[in-house]
Amino acid sequence: LLLNSDTKAQLIIMDQMAQQIKSLTPQQRQAVLVQAQNEANMKIRADLLNKMVAACYDKCAGTSGDKLDSRELSCLAACHDRYLETRASVQSALQMRQQASGSM
C-alpha cells in the first residue's frame, strides 16, 4: 500500500488524536463526542439550507430580471415549505424505524 505525504500526515494526526482521546476521562470523552455531534449537525443543517436554496432558486427564480416578482416569491415560499415538510416527514419516518428496530 503506497501512501502519499498528505495521507501519511493525516494518519499521524489521527493517531495522535486517538492517543489524546484515550487519555481523557469518560466525562471529557462524552463532552468531545457531544461537541463533535453538534458540529456535524450544524454542517448538515447548513448543507440542507444550501441545497434547499439552490433547488428552490433554480425552480422558481430567474425569469423576471434583477428582482423577484410576486410569482417567484410565492414559488420560493411554497418550495421552501415543501422542502421542510418533506425533511420533517423523512426524519419522522427514520425515527420510527429506529425505534421499531430498537424494540426488537
N, C-alpha and C positions, 0 to 999 in steps of 0.2 A: 504494500500500500504506500503510494507516494503522496506526501502532503506538501502543499506549498507553504511559504513562510507565514502567510496570513492565517492559514488553518492551524499551523503549529502554535502561533501566538494565541489564537483563540482557545485552543486546547489547554495551553498553560494557564491562561486566565481562568478558565472553567475549573481546572484542578485546584487552583489557589482558592477560588470561591468555595468549592466543595469543602476544602480543609477549614476555611473560616466558618462555614455553616456548622460543621461538626463540633466546633469549639463553643458554639452558642448554647445557652440554657434553653430548655424547652419553651419557656415564655418568650425568649428572644427569637427563637425559630418561628414561633407562631406569629409574632409581630412582623417578621420579614415576609412570611407567607401571605399575611393579610395585606401588607403593603404591595406586594407583587400582584396579588389578585386585583386590588383596587386599580393599580396602574394598567393592568391588562384590560379591565372593564372600561376604563376611560378610553383606551385606544380603540376598543371595539365600538364604543359609542361614537367616537369621532369618525371612525371608518364608516359606520352606518349613516351618520349625518352626511358625510361627503358623498356616499353612494346615492342617498335619497335626493340630495340637492342636484346632483348631476343627472340622475334619471328623470326627475320631475322637470328640470330645466330643459333637457333635451326633448321631452314630450310636449311641454306647454309653451315655451318661450321662443322668441327669436323671429316672429313674423311681423311685429309691428314697429320695428326700428329700435331706437335707443331706449325707449321706456316701455314698461309693461302696460298693456291695456287691460281693461276690466275683465275681458275674457281670459287673458293669460293669467291674471291674478286669481281668478276663480279656479282655473285649471290647476294652478300650483297649489292652492289651498286644498282642493279635493285630492290631488295626488299625494300631498303630504299626509292628509288624514288616512287615506287608504294604505299608505306605506306603514304608518304607525299602527293601524288596526291589524294589518297582516302580521307585523312583527309581534304584537301582543298575542295574537291567536297562535302563532307558531311557538312562542315562548310558553304559553299556557299548555299547549299540547305536549311539548317536551317535558315540562314539569310533571304533568300527569303520567307520562310514560315512565319517567324516572321513579316516581312514587310507586307505580304499579310494579316495576321491576325490583324495587327495593323491598316490597312487601312479600315477594315470592320466596 
